[in-house]
């Protein structure tokens, strides 16, 4: 509509009125994997028992699949529908489980920066949590200052690939530190199991699409992006924050907090510069161990929390596709198959798959010298030869007694041991699954080629983790084989160690204000604070933190 068109009062009222009419959401629409183009519309008309003339438009909100029967895989749709008789249909189908009012998916800002804003909020960390926190603050007019210890994403990518290829580690610019956070070098998964009544996830997805992500992330049940697409998206979102008045500083590590009478007042950077603010979000990710130590030393309340440790397992992706999809393996809609597994062991431990990367690679993810850490990564295409996943064992603070930061030392000990087992040159220790289950040191690789860079060294991984972890994983792999045929394949490969599944700490915050329970104005956020686990949940937490900061700023400005 042209900007020069002036709406009549009656037309303006009508347009406002029709926007208030709810759309209808249809759920659990089941269609064949190879259905034709008209099948969705026909299913809508059939379920609602209306003619085509009454259907105004429809949008696929979500598309998933049911692959429990490999020979009869079908698609499952959730569809938002607008008709000429929405209210009547909602009344008619009031008790029908498949027909409900579609929720409001639009994001509604909770505040707007006051014209007299004198203090800019600070966001420490520029991963998914810090990125969304800064973006939402900027969109509401608060002109945040972002402090990121690592480099901007393209320089960071060069440093990361340099480590993988040449074993040159930059401890401030790597898989863990830098623009985009640890999620940049991952599978780029954009789904989460967190409760999301306010539809924050839709806000995240819409921002990602606006920044260049594929439109399909808005409707596929397990959306993902992949590293190279994430790089360009992060740059566009950074540009929007700057355009809205925000400021982003790279290579700016926060080394001290200013706290007066339990109130945060500012920060000191590694170069000695001081910045002042009474509203600071700390979204530092799960690997900022030196910052965790600084926070603890400053008296910010921290608790030890459970996390998990284990190995990466690799199979040929074609084997996983066949095991999951049978004759439908290779179907374009289904794509590369994933899995999610859990086993409760006789010794009381739980073993589960984590961060499964279809058609991806196992990558070196350390951020500290003389330590080896593994992670998984996929590109958007997911067309690499192998599938990989972490197979990890849950542990809790009773396994590493010693105070709030004891989990960090537990992780470091395992990572240093992995460095030694791998040859003390950043190669990773590895073992075929068959040899692991038989407690043997393998002499050669089988058919599964390792994807880990820089490289691997075959050894006995029984020495890489505590005995209770080894016992649990040895019990779990055959159990997983009963769910996915071939999972315990002798030639499948284990690579160690996976220790950064989540932060080993929880920076406790108030449930209502989201401030630290003993440091006003400090907002613990995302994975590093213990409030998220993955790109989507971290981004959602960033939005919540931005809203809490904005409301607090406005409340203080009003007084």
N, C-alpha and C positions, 0 to 999 in steps of 0.2 A: 504494500500500500504506500502511495506517495506521501511524503511528509507534508505536501501542500494541501492535501484533501482535509477538509474540516467536516467532522462527523456531526450530523444533526443530533440534538438531544435524545430523540427517540431511538435512533440507531445506536448511539453510545450506550444507552440503558440496555438495549437488546443484546449487544455484544457482551456487556458485562454480565448479563443474566445467563447467557448460554455458557459462559465460562464456569458458572457455578454448578451447572448440571453435571453430575458425576458420570464418568464413563463406566462401562461394565467390564469386569475382569472375569474371563473364562479360564478355568484351570483344568489340568489333567486331560487335555485334548490329545488323544493317542492316534497317531497316523503311521502308516508303513514307512520304512526307511526310504523307499524309492517312490514316495507319493508324488502325484503330478501337481502342477502349479495351481490348480483350482481346488485342491483338496481342503486347504485351510478354510477358505470361504464357504465351501459346502458344509464343512463340519460346524461352522458357526451358525449357518442358517438352520441346519438340522437340530442342533442343541436348543436354540432359541425358538425354533418353529416359526420363523418369519420368512417373508419373501425377500428376494434380493433388493427390491426397491427400498426396503426399510433399513438396509445396511448402509450407513453413511461412510464409515471407514473402519479399519482395524490396524493394529500394530502388534507385532510379535514382541512380547515383553521378555519371554525366556523360551529357549529351546534346549531340551535335554534329551537323554535317551535312556532306555531300559535295555541292558545287555545281559540280563540274568539268563536268558535262553539264547545261546549264540546263533541258533538257526532261526530265531524269530526276534531280532532286534527291532524295536520300534521307537519312534520319536515321540516326545511328550512336550506339548506346547502350553504356555500360558499366554493368553491373548487379551489385549485391551481393545474393547469394541465400542463404537459410537453408532447408535441407531436413531431413527426418528421417534422412537417410543421407549427411551431408556427407563424413565420412571415407572412406566407400566410394567416393563419386563422385570425390573428389580422387585416390584411388588409381587408379580406373578411367581417369581422364582425365589422368594424370600427364604424358603427353607431348603433350597437346593445348594449342595456343597460346592458345585462347580461354578456357580454364578454369584458373584459378589460385587460390591462397589469397588472400583479401581482406586487405590490410594493416590493421594496427591504426590507426584514425583518431583515437583518443582522445589528448588531450594529457596527458603525464605530467611534472609539475614535477620539476626536477632537484634542488631543494633547498627547505628551509624556513628562514625566518629564525630564528636562535638567540634564545632567551628573553632572553639578555643583550645583545641588539643595542644598541650605543651610538652608532653612526654611520649616518646615513641616506644612501643613495646619491642622487646628483643626476643628473637627466636634463635636458640643455639642448636645447630644441626640442620642439615638440608637434605635429609632423606625423605621418604614418603610422608612421614609425620610432620616434619618441619616445613616441607614444601607446601602441604595443604594448609597448615596453620598460617604460614606467611601469606599464601594466596588469598585465603578468606579474610584475614585481617586487612590486606591491601584492598580487596573488593569492598570492604566496609569503610575504607577511608583512613585506616590507622597508620599507614606508612611504616611498616615494621622494618627493623634492622635485623638482617640474618647474618649470623656468624658461623661459618663453616671451616673447620680445621683443614679439610682437604682442598683439592683443586677443582676447578670447573670441569664439567663432565668429559670433555674431549681430551684435555690434558691428563685427567685421571685415567682415562681409557688407555692412553699411551703408556702410562706408568704401569698399569695393571698387566697389559700384554707384554710389556718389557720384562716384568718379573716372570711371567709364564715362559717366555722364550729364552731369557738370558740369566735368570735367577738374580736379578738386581732388584732388591726390595726397597721401596720408599715407604717408610713407616707412617707417613702422613698422607699418602696418596696410593690407594690400593683397593682391593675388593670391599673393604669395610669402610674406608674413609673417603669422602669426597661428595661432590654434588650428585644427588640421586640416591645416596645411601647404598647399603648392601644389596637392596632389591634390584639395583641396576644390573648387576652381574648375577642373574638368577633366571628362573623360567618366566619371570614376569607375571606370576599368577595374580589374578584380580578377583578372587573369591574368598570368602571368609565365613566362618560359622558364628560370628558374633551377632548378638541381637541388634537389630537396626530399625527400630520402630519409626524413626524420623527420616528414613530413606537417605541417610548420608552417603551410602554406597553409590546411589544414583548420581549424586553431586560429583563424587570422585570420577565415575565413569564418564559423565558428561564433560568434565574438564579435560580428561584424557583424550576423548574424541575431538574436542575443540583444538587440542594441541597436536593432533595428527594420528591418534590411534585408530585402528580399523573400526568401522561402525559396528561390526559384529560383536564387539565386547559388550554392547548394550543388551544383547539378547541370548548369547550362548551361555549355557549353564556353568561352564568352567572357563571363563575368559582368561586369556593370557596375551602378553605382548612380545616378550623377548628383548634381549639386551639392545640390539641396534636400534629398534624402534623407540625404546625408552630414552635413549640418548637424545634424539631429536626432540622428543616430547618435553623432556625436562628443560631443554634450552628455551623452548617456546613459553613454557610456564614461567620460567625465570624472567623472560622479557616482559611478560604481562605484569608481574609483580613490580618490576622497575618502572614500567609505564605508569602504574598507579601510584607511584611515589615511594615505593619500597626501596631498600638499599640492601645489596647482597655483597658480603665481603668473604672472599676465599682466602685460604691459608691463614686463618685467624682462629687460633686455638685459645679457648678460655682457660686460663690458669688459676683464677681466683674469683671468689664471689665477695661482694660487699654486703654484709648483713648487720643491721643495727636494730637492737631490741626485737629480734625475731622477724624483721622485715627486710626483704631483699632490696638493695638500693643501687646495685650496679655490678659490673664485672671488670676484671683486669685481664687483658690479652697477653699472649706470650711475649709480645714485643714491648710490654709495659704500658700500653695505652689503656686508659680507663674510660668506660662508657657508663652512663647513669640511666637507670630505669627502675621503676618499682613493679614492673610487670615483665617477667622473663620466663619464657617457655624453654625447658631443657629437653630437647628431642635428639639425643646424642647417639642412639643406636645401641646394640647389645655388646659392642666391643670397645667402647671408650673407657678402658680400664683405669687409665690415669685420672680421668675426670671423675669416675666413681670414687676413687681414693681421695681426690680433692674434696668432693662433696661430703664424704664421711668425716674427713678431718675438720671441715667447717661446721660440723654438727648437724647437718641435714639428716633427718631420720631415714635410715635405710634398714631393710631386713633382707636376710638371705632367703632365696626361694628355690623351689625345684626347677630343674632343667633336665636335659637328656644328653647322653653321649653314645657314640657308636661308630659305625663305618658307613661308607658309600658302597652300594652294590650295583654292579653293571651286568646287564643282559643285552643280547641283541634285540633291538626294538621289534624286529619281525617276529621274534619268539613271543614277546609280550602281546603283540597284536593278535597273533594266532590264538594264544591262550585266552584272551579276553573276548575276541570278536569272532573266532572260528572262521566260517566261510565268508564273513563280511569284513575280514581283515583287509585293510587298504582302502576301505570306503572313504571317499573324500569328506563326507559330512562327519563321520566318526573321527577321522584324523588318526594321529598316533595315540595308541591306547595308554592310559595311565592306570594306576591302582592305588588303593588305600587299604593297609593291612594293620591288624593289631593282634597280639597274642599275650595272654596272661599266663605267666610261667609258674612252675611248681615252686620256685624259690620266692614267690611273692612279687616278682618284678613284672613290669609290662614292657613289651617290645613292640615298636610300631614303625611303620614307614613314615618318612617325613620329607617334605619338599621334593616330591617325585617329579623328575624332569624327563618327559618323553622326548625321544630323538635329540638328546642333549649330550653334554660332556661333564665330567668331573673336573673341578677347577681348584687351584691352590688359593686359599682364602686367608692366609695368615696376615696379621698386621704388626707382628712383633718378630724381631730377628731370632734366628735359630729355633724356630718353631714351625711345625707343619699342621695345617688345618685344611680340611676338605669342604667343598660345597658343590652344589649342582647348578648348571646353567643350560638354558635352551635359547635358541633364536625363535622368532615368530613361526618360521616354517616347520620347526621340530623335525628336521629331516636328517639329522646325524644318525650314524649307524646304531648307536647304543641307547638304551634306556638306563637311567640311573635314579637311585633314591637313597636317602639316608635310612639305615636300619639302626634305630637307637633305643637305648634302655633308659627308662625314667629313674632319676636319682633325686634325693631330697637332702636338705641340710644335715640330717643325721649321718649321711655318708661322708660329709666333709665338715665336721665340727670345727669351730674356731672363730666365730663371729660373722658379722654381715658380709665381709669381703672374702670369706674362706673359699667360696665357690670359684673365685677368680684364680686363686692359687691351685685349686684342684684342676681347672682347665689348663693352666700353664704347665703343670707337671705332665699331663697327658700329651700336650702338644710338643713339649721338649723331648719326651720319650719317643714320639713319632718321628721327630727330626733325626734322632740318633738311629732309630731302626731303619730309616730310609737312606742312611749313608751320610748324614750330616752335611747335605748339600742341597736341601729343599726338595729332593725326590721324596715320594711318599711310600711308606711300607704297604705292601699289597700281598694278597694270598688268594688262590682260587678257592671257591666255595667248597669243593670236594676236599681239598687239603685242610681247610679250616675245620670242617666237620670231623675229619679223621685225626686232627691235631698233628699234621705233617707239614714240613716246610717244602713247598713246591719247587721243583727243579726247572720247570718251564711253564709258559702260559699255554692255555688251551685255545679254543676258537674265538673267545671273546677278547678283543683287542682293547687294551687300556686307553682311555681318552685323557687321563690326567697329564697335565703339563705343569712343571718341567718334565717329570718322568716318574717311574716307579722302581722299587726294588723289592723283589720277591723275598718274603720272610714269613715267620710264623707270627700271626697277629694275636696269638694267645698272650703274648707279652705286652700288648699295646694298651689293654684296658684292665681294670680290676677283675678278679676271678668271677665275681658274681655277674658281671656284664657278659663275659665270655660264655659262661654257663647258660645265661638267658638267651643270648643270640643263637647259640648252638641248638637250643630247644625250639626257638621260634622259626628258624629257616625251614626245617622240615614241615612244621605246621603251616607255614605260608605256602609250601609246595602243594598242600592239599586244597588250597584255594585257587592258586595259579599254577597250573601244571608246568613244570620246568623251572620253577623258581629256585629249587635246590640243585639245579644243573651243575655238574662237577666243574665245568669250565667257566661258569659265572665268576665274576671277580669282585673281591672286597678290597677297598682302599681306605686307609686310616689316616687321621682320625677325624670324626665329626664331633666338634665340641661346642660350636656356636649356634646351637639350635634356638636359644633364647638367652636373655640376660640372666646371670646367676643372682641378680638382686631385684628388689622391689623398692622403689623410692615412694614411700607411702604418701597418698594424697587424700584430702577430704572428699567425701563422696558428692557433696553439693557444690562447693566452690572450685574443686579440682586443684586447689593449691596444696603444696606440701603441708603435712599436718603440723609441722613446727617452724616453717619458714614462709611467712606471708609474701605473696607476690611471686613465688617461685612455683611454676607449673610443670611438674614431672609428666612427661608425655611419651607415648609410643613404646617401642620394643625395649629401649634401654632402661625405661623406668618400670618395666614389667606390666604394661597395659596393652600390649598388642603382640601379634605373632604373624607377620607377613605384611605385604604391601598394602592390601585393602584395609585390614584392621588398624594398621598404623596411620594410614591416611584418614580414616574415620576419626581416630583419636585426635588427630591434628585439627580437624574441624571442631570437635568438642572443645578443645583447649582454646582455639581462637575465639569461640563464642564466649567462653567463661572469662577470658581476658577482656574482651570488649565490654561485656556487661559490668565487670568490676571497674574498668576505667571510667565508664559513663556514670556509675554510681558515685565514685569519688569526685568526679567533675561536678556532679549535681550538688555536692555538699561543700 
